[in-house]
Every structure is written in C-alpha cells, then in structure tokens.
Amino acid sequence: MADAEPNLVPSEAADQVEVALETQAAADDGILYLNEYQYENDLVTDFARLVASPRRRGSLYVAAGIAALIGIGMLVAGGNWIKFGVVLIVFGAFLAWWSKNLHHTLARDFIEAVEADESMGGRYRRVAANEDGLMVWGKSGKSQFFPFEKLDHVLDGERIFVAMFADQGVTIPKDTFVRGDAEQFGSFLKARINKKLRIETKRKKMKAEKAAAKAKQGDQPKKDAPRQRKQKKNKKKR
C-alpha cells in the first residue's frame, strides 16, 4: 500500500483535471454560457423595473403635468369649466401615480403571462448561449432560439441581464450561471451588440455606395448626350 500512495492524484491536480474536462465539454457542445433558474416573482419584478425605462416614465410624468396645468387653468376660468378642470387634475394625478408604480403594474402582467403559459411547463428556465444566439428551454422541453443578429439592446440590472429581441426579452440572472460568470457574460453580450452595429454600418455603407454608383451610371448618358448630338451634326455636314 505504501508503494501505491505516490501514484495517487493530489486533490489540486484532480481539480485541474475536472476543470480541463469541463472546458473540453464546453468546447465540444459549442455552449459558451449556461444559466438555470426559477422565474420567481422577485425576478419578474426586477425584469419589469428594467423594462419600465426612465424615458417611458418621464413621458407619463410630462403628460400628468400638462393635464394638471390645463385643469388648474380651467378651475381659474370658473363657470362650467370647473368640473372639466377637476377631471383633468384627477387624471393627471392618476398618470403620476401610474408612472411611479409602473414596474409593479408590468410585473403583475408578466407574472400572469408566465403562469398562463403552460407550454414551458412552469417557471424553470435554462438559457444557453453560443456565438450565434440564446436558446431558452422550459421544463416541458420546449425551446426557443433568439439569434444575436436580431438583438436590439441589453438591459443591465443589479441582479439580472435582459437581452431584448424586438418585443421579447430573455432574462439571465447573474448569480445562477452553471457555465461562465456574469462579468464574462456581460462583456460577451456587449461584443455581440458591437458586432451587430458594425455589420449594420457596413450594410448601410455598401447600400449607399451601390445607390451612388447606380445614380452615376444613370447620369452618364445625360452627360454624353450633347457630345453625341454634336457628333451627329458633324456627320450630316460632311
């Protein structure tokens, strides 16, 4: 038994072997980041708080202020305008309250939507990211793929990332990564957005160059027309 002990793999070396095997598995399946979580109510509320952008709230506050000012003006005018003024002031107060509590309203709507969607089999979510996009699975086994070429923007919250694809958002909690970590994933998403912007800029440039070349070709006969007419006149004189 004493002779066998030197051949045993130390714990540190075993850990390195395990990390190497996990890295190799990640390279083989193409998945760079993997996240598994339960879509709990507090997570939905965080999602709603990010979606309720300052611009959206600001527009509601502006509308509330305008309604209140018009209502006050009607109260000052007196007469039959008083009742309309009261209605506008109440409406303005409602808009201000709604703006302040917008994320709670959205969270309630999102929670109802999650509970009503039985196709995903509950609130369990598994999100995998590769170079091309995000794949989201539910407990039922149903999945949906979101290509990065359709990624609009990313919301970076205190606890979650939200990748926005048009009117759909994919939530990725920062503390539930099975493969990779939040800091690396944030840089990864930022790189995908930058790549998309570069591609779109290149496409716009190519389109503009193509339109300019086509316009130049269209103008060429017009520029040459006087010269051709002059040549025809010279031939007739001969």
N, C-alpha and C positions, 0 to 999 in steps of 0.2 A: 504493500500500500504506500510505503514511503517513496518508492521509486516512481509512482504514478502522479504524486502531487505536483511536481514541476511541470507536468503536461497539462494541468488544468488551466482553463482560460480565466484570467483575473476578471473581476466584476467590471472594471473600467473598459477592458478590451471587449467584454461581452456587450456593453452598452454601445460601443463604437460599431460593433458588428450589426447590432439591431438597427442603429441609425442608418448604416450603409444599406441594409436590406430594405428599409422603408423608403430611402431615397431612390433605390433601384426600382421599387414597385411604383413609385410616383412617376418615374420616367417612362416605365412600360405602359401605364394606362393613360398617360397624357394629362392627368389631372394635376394641376399645379396647386390648387387650394380646395379644401373641403371643409364644409361647415354643417353641423347638425344641431337643430334646436327645436323647442316647442314654441309655437306662436302664442305666447301668453298675453293677457290684456295689457300689462305694463309695456310690453314690447310694441303692441299695436298703438298705444298712446304715444310712445316715442316716435313711431313712424308718422303718426298724424301731426305731431308737433313739428316735424321737419317739413312735411308737405305743406302745412299752413305757413307759407313763406311770409316774410315781413312785407313784401310788396302787396300780397293779397290782403293782409290785414290792414295795411296802410290805405288801400283803396276803399275799404269799408269804413275806416275812420274818417276819411275825407267826405264820403257820401253822408255819414252821420252828421258831420259838422255843417255841411251845406243844408241838409234837411232842418237842422236845429235853427240855423240863422234865418232861413226863409220863414220858419214857424214863428220865431220871435218877431220878425217884421210884420207878419200878419196880426199878431197879438197887439202890436203897437198901432196898426191901422185901425183896429177895433171893428165894431159892427159885425156883419156876417162873416168876416174873415177870422174871427176869434176861434171858432170851432175847427176850421181848417188848420189854423196855427197850432192848436193843441195836438191835433192828429199828427202833424209833421214833427213836432217836438218829441212825441212819444215814439214815432217811427225812428227818429234819429237816435234816441236812447236805446232802442232795440238793436239798431245796427252797431252801436258802440259796444253793447253787451255781447253781441254775436261775434264781433271781431276779437274781443278779449277771450272768449271761450270757444273759439273756432276749432282748436285742436281737439277739445272734448267732444264736440259735435261730430267731427270727422272720425274720431276714434270709435265712437258708438256705431257709426255707419260701417266702418271697416270690420268691427267685431261681429256685427250682424251678418256681413257678407261672408266672413270666414266660417261662421257657424252654419250658414245656409249652403255653403259649397261642400257637398258631401263627396264630390268626385275625388278630392285629395285625401279622403279618409281621415279627417281630423286636423289637428294643428301641428303635427310633426312635419318638419321641412328638412330636406337635405339639399344643400346647394354646392355644386361642383363647378370650378372654373378652370377652363383651359385657355389656350391662346385665342380661340375663336369666339367664346361667349360663356354664358352661365346656363347650367342645366339645373332645374329645380324639380325635386321629387317629393311626392306626398307619401303617406303611409300606405295608400292604396296601390302604390306602384306607378301611378300616373305621373308623367313628367312633361315639362315644357322647356323649350330651348330659347334663350334670348341672345341673339348674335350681337357682338360688340359693334358691328357696323351700324346698328340701329340705336346705340346707346346715346341718349340725349345729354344727360349730365348725372353727376353723382352728388348726393347729399351726405355730408359727413357730420354725424352727430356725436354726442358724448359716448353713447353705448352702441350705436349701430351705423352701418353704411346703408344707404338706399340707392340702388342703381336704377335710374329712371329710363325706361324704354317706351317712348311716346306717353301713353296714358297708363302704363303699367309699371309698377315698381317692385324690385326684388330686394327684400330685407336681408342683411347679413350682419348678425350680432358680432361684436368684437371679441367676446370672451368665450365663444363656443367653436373655435377653429379646431378641427381634427387634424388638418394638414396645413402648414403655413401659420402665419400670425397676422394680426390686424395691421401692424405697421407695414409689413411687406405687401399685404393685400391693397392697402390704400395707395401705395406707390404703383402697384400693378394696374389698378383702375385708372389712375391719373395718366399713366403711359398709354392706355387704350384710348382715352379721350384725345390725347395729343396726336396719336396716330390717325384717329378719325378726322381730326381737324386738318392734318397735313394732306390726307387723301382728298378731302373735300376741296381744299385750296388748290391742289394740283388739278382736280377735275374742272374747277371753275376757270383756272388759267388756260387749260387746254381748250375748253369750250370757247373762251374769249378769243384765243389765237385762231381757232378754226373759223369763227364768225368774221374776224378781221381779214383772214385770207380769202374767204368767200366774197366779202364785200370788195376787196381789192380786185378779184377776178371779174366781178360784175362791173366795176368802173373802167376796166381796161379797154373794152370795145368802144366805150364812150370817148375815151381819150384819143383812141386811134381813128375814130370816125372822121374828123376834119382832115387828117392826113390822107385817108383813103379817098375822100371826095376830091381832094386836090390832085391826087394821082390820076383819078378818072378823068378830070378836066384836062390834064396834060395829054392824056392818051387821045381824047377827042380832037384836040388842037392838031396833033400830028396827023 
